[in-house]
Amino acid sequence: MSILKRFLFYFTWALVAFLAAFLYMRFILGPKPESTSVLMTMFSLFYDYAFLHIGLIIVSIVFLLFFLLDIFYLSKRLKNNVMSLVLRLFIILISTIFVGLIHYMLEKVIDVV
């Protein structure tokens, strides 16, 4: 039972990381453009592809950072209470901001991505 409980615990946090990363992607890409012509429909398809592709990469990185930090540090230090949930949520948000800043630096400043 403990394996299933741990799996559900990390699956829930993966969903939170998913939500945080896709909110970041929505912030970066902006609202979806209206498709009034064939060209705009193609642009809409590229928008969806970029949203999904880059969003999933960012989700993977954010959750990997959270997972490693939780396994090696947080699970040994925190008890299961409300403050530990708030701290874990804060860590997911901070890691999303961190990954977002690195993504911005690589894309806009250094022009690698």
Secondary structure by P-SEA (a helix, b strand, c coil): caaaaaaaaaaaaaaaaaaaaaaaaaaaaccccccccaaaaaaaaaaaaaaaaaaaaaaaaaaaaaaaaaaccccccccccaaaaaaaaaaaaaaaaaaaaaaaaaccccccc
